[in-house]
């Protein structure tokens, strides 16, 4: 009789620990899913913020090159970068198509008269910022193994004020 009671209790003990393990696993999975979605939200808002800055900056430029230079300067400031390094030069070179797409997007649409004067072989096409940004993000991920928006994770070290 004792063995049957012992077997019964062992089975219940096993079921209880299995249920506990399943709950812990579920909670861990939920935690990872929350972290994943939290990170996606952070990146989405960072992407939006940078895009708004780029558009605002491009609107103030008078030429394509000025727009690219101004956007690069703003991006450098957002990342907290001072000085130049080879990786940064590569990053800004890869960012150039995004800056050009932003510049093209803020240009007024061509007037009907301008379109009539444009040869049929060269249609006017507005740039796609989203595609340029996706290409940049894929390049950065392949090049550096992380999302470029993670650069903004780094807290700026507070330095003491030096009086001269």
C-alpha positions in Angstrom: 0.0 0.0 0.0 2.8 2.4 0.9 4.4 2.0 -2.6 1.1 3.0 -4.3 0.9 6.1 -2.1 4.5 6.9 -2.7 4.1 6.5 -6.5 1.0 8.6 -6.4 2.7 11.4 -4.4 5.8 11.1 -6.7 3.6 11.6 -9.7 2.0 14.6 -8.2 5.4 16.0 -7.2 6.6 15.5 -10.8 3.5 17.2 -12.2 3.9 20.1 -9.8 7.6 20.7 -10.7 6.8 20.3 -14.4 4.1 22.9 -14.0 6.5 25.2 -12.2 9.2 24.7 -14.9 6.6 25.5 -17.6 5.5 28.7 -15.8 9.1 29.8 -15.3 9.8 29.2 -19.0 6.7 31.0 -20.0 7.6 34.0 -17.8 11.1 34.1 -19.3 9.7 34.0 -22.8 7.2 36.8 -22.0 10.1 38.8 -20.6 12.2 38.3 -23.7 9.2 39.2 -25.9 8.6 42.4 -23.9 12.2 43.4 -24.2 12.1 42.7 -28.0 9.1 44.9 -28.4 10.5 47.6 -26.1 13.6 47.7 -28.3 11.6 47.8 -31.5 9.6 50.8 -30.0 12.8 52.6 -29.0 14.3 52.2 -32.4 11.1 53.2 -34.2 11.0 56.5 -32.2 14.7 57.1 -32.6 14.3 56.5 -36.4 11.4 59.0 -36.4 13.4 61.6 -34.5 16.4 61.3 -36.8 14.2 61.4 -39.9 12.4 64.6 -38.6 15.8 66.2 -37.9 17.1 65.3 -41.4 13.9 66.7 -43.1 14.1 69.9 -41.0 17.8 70.3 -41.8 17.3 69.6 -45.5 14.5 72.2 -45.7 16.9 74.9 -44.6 19.6 74.0 -47.3 19.9 75.8 -50.5 21.7 73.1 -52.5 22.0 69.3 -52.5 25.6 69.4 -51.2 24.7 71.9 -48.5 21.8 69.6 -47.5 24.1 66.5 -47.3 26.7 68.4 -45.3 24.2 69.8 -42.9 22.4 66.5 -42.4 25.8 64.8 -41.7 26.6 67.5 -39.2 23.3 67.0 -37.4 23.7 63.2 -37.4 27.2 63.6 -36.0 25.8 65.7 -33.2 23.0 63.3 -32.5 25.6 60.5 -32.1 27.8 62.7 -29.9 30.7 62.3 -32.3 33.6 64.8 -32.3 36.5 64.2 -34.6 36.7 61.8 -37.5 37.7 58.2 -37.8 37.8 55.8 -40.7 34.6 53.9 -39.5 32.8 57.2 -39.1 33.9 58.3 -42.7 32.5 55.0 -44.0 29.2 55.5 -42.0 28.7 59.0 -43.4 29.5 57.9 -46.9 26.9 55.1 -46.5 24.5 57.7 -45.1 24.8 60.0 -48.2 22.1 58.2 -50.2 19.7 58.8 -47.2 20.6 62.5 -47.1 20.1 62.8 -50.9 16.7 61.1 -50.6 15.7 63.5 -47.9 16.9 66.4 -49.9 14.9 65.2 -52.9 11.8 64.7 -50.8 11.8 68.2 -49.5 12.1 69.8 -53.0 8.9 71.2 -54.4 7.2 69.1 -57.0 8.1 70.2 -60.5 5.7 72.7 -62.0 3.5 71.5 -65.0 5.6 73.6 -67.3 8.8 72.0 -66.1 7.4 68.5 -66.6 6.4 69.4 -70.1 10.0 70.6 -70.8 11.5 67.4 -69.4 12.3 64.8 -72.1 10.1 61.7 -71.9 13.2 59.5 -71.5 14.0 61.1 -68.1 10.9 61.0 -66.0 11.0 63.0 -62.7 11.1 60.5 -59.8 10.8 61.5 -56.1 13.3 59.7 -53.9 12.1 57.1 -51.3 13.6 57.9 -48.0 12.4 54.6 -46.5 14.2 52.5 -49.0 17.4 54.5 -48.6 17.2 54.3 -44.9 16.5 50.5 -45.0 19.6 50.1 -47.3 21.7 52.1 -44.9 20.5 50.1 -41.9 21.1 46.8 -43.6 24.6 48.0 -44.6 25.4 49.1 -41.0 24.1 45.8 -39.5 26.3 43.8 -41.9 29.3 46.1 -41.4 29.2 46.5 -37.6 26.9 43.7 -36.4 24.4 46.0 -34.7 21.6 48.4 -35.4 23.0 52.0 -35.9 20.4 53.3 -33.6 22.1 51.5 -30.7 24.8 54.2 -30.9 22.2 56.4 -29.1 22.3 53.9 -26.1 25.6 55.3 -25.0 25.2 57.8 -22.2 27.3 60.8 -22.5 29.9 60.9 -19.8 29.5 64.0 -17.7 32.8 65.9 -17.5 33.7 68.6 -15.0 33.7 72.2 -16.2 37.3 73.4 -16.6 37.7 77.1 -16.1 40.6 78.9 -17.7 
